[in-house]
């Protein structure tokens, strides 16, 4: 049946029961497809723990990062103990876990010995990817125990990136060459590679990461280079939802989406997918499925190009945070935007996107999107960073305010003003700070005060259900 790439998220590999499901799925699909590649995420919470260890090393807290390493070791060894592995496989796996954690501790020790005011992003990247290396080895060991030839592959050996540590970009030609040299021969020998998601390396071999949630992107990059037929993302939900079910109880599964629709969903807050993974799939017409590891027979959501061009059903609505800078003077805004981007990157390592710029005779308003991949950073914390960065701006009064960005998504939304009119009608009485229509033609974003965000999400979702 061709080539399938399957990515398993952290929530699907964190317990023995979940790993049993993963094993069952891989064994089933390995018989159905000519070639199978597995991409593994770290166990839930492990990446955050790794980054915390690096931060503790930066301030010289040896006790702190050693405690974290010990906790991670205990969690993984306890998981291995529960798995049905042979003695030799289990012993080798435990040795691998110890070796990888000793490597992490060695990096932390080097950092602690050379204290600095700020943790270098290349150090964070070297530590952060250890979680994926651990989980990939566990899955590969389980497959070998079940008589499937399998090898754990570090993404740093095949994904070549630039040196934008923390959010690196793949260098496609070199990555393709590495995959042809290292991955393709395994497939020809009926070996199932288990690749670590999220991590890559520069041309000189320095470890990098490709953004939080980047295991999806790893699967997308590999599928593009290997000419896969489909990519399946396995999580603990039945598919893409019409909105966040934690905020709106009536959220429903979306059966199918176009590439443009799902790209907007990923960008504007659907945490189940990495925003950058869609473009390689769209360019190569590779179908994407979102499936539930606990309900493998459920069809989930399919994303492909075979969508009716005349379709204009409202599919979903999202709610993400942002903030608005209002300058009480008209004039060029590019210096202000550059200053904010630089301040945020220096302070948090996060890249913010400028979503909306509007000007009048006396005011300039700039809206920034806080990406869902920014981890534990909150809107208020980032707003404070901006406030501090702008303290040096002379001869200009300005304010920084948190906002919610509500985005309605549906194919050909730009061609159906009656739907847009209904959206605005549902928001009567709310103060709309800004509106932006996406260039893809399938998204409409509305900037609101935080107090209105949850209600607006629910009102527009009622329109989604009625479509």
ABEGO torsion letter per residue (X at the ends): XEBBBBBBBAAAAABAAAAAAAAAAAAAAAAABABBBBBBBBBBGAAAAAAAAAAAAAAGBAAAAAAAAAAAAAAAAAAAAABBBBAAAAAAAAAAAAAAAAAAAAAAAAAAABBBABBBAAAAAAAAAAAAAAAAAAAAAAAAAAGBBBBBBBAAAABBBBABBGBBBBBAAAAAAAAAAAAAAAAAAGBBBBBBBGBBBBAAGBBBBAEBGAAAAAAAAAAAAAGBABBBBBBABAEBBABBAAABAABBBBABBBAAAAAAAAAAGBAABBAAAAAAAAAAGBBBBBBBAABAABAEBBBBABBBAABABBABBBBBBBBBBBBBBBEBAAAAAAAAAAAAAAAAGBBBBBABBBBBAABBBBBBBBBAAAEABBAAAAAAAAAAAAAABBGBBBBBBBBBBBBBBBBGAAABAAAAAAAAAAABGBBBABBBBBAAGABBBBBBBAAAAAAAAAAAAAAAAAX
